[in-house]
């Protein structure tokens, strides 16, 4: 029947997508397959826009463990994501935010509220030095000005910002370190 074919295609697709865990390079999509195993039941997963929300949709699959997924579109996709995630964390459940570097940069001062309200939240910053999603869009063909206008490299080290607001920063270089940092957080 049509339903049996659809379910078979779904299972095959899921199996292929899960093969991302065989790739030991640090890649954005694998963050969500790792988190699927690492997050405790009852965790709020807040997902930033652009690539993180697309990677979550692709690599974070249905499961029995209850995890609530939240997102905030904003006017340009990066407005107030840190602040909104902190608002979600105020309900008291453990909250993990996965956010791109430009979105984090845009709302990093939202961390002041975390310090003032004594809120704990795990923030995973996908620091690929700019707007990675734009390389998938038509403007990537504009070789002369693409990097400056759309790639927007910044070269920033966010550890100082995290520490300025009293947070603890971990830089991970492999998946073992990623799992350890998430479990400790």
Buried (B, 14 or more C-beta within 10 A) or exposed (E): EEEEEEEEEEEEEEEEBEEBBEEEEBBBBBBBBBBBEBBEEEBBBBBBBBBBBBBBEBBBBEEEEEBEEBBBEBEEBBBBBBBBBBBBBEEEEBBBBBBBBBBBBBBBEBBBBBEEEEBEBBBBBBBBEBBBBBBEEEEEEEEEEBBEEBBBEBEBEBBEBBEEBEBEBBEBEEBEEBBEBBEEB
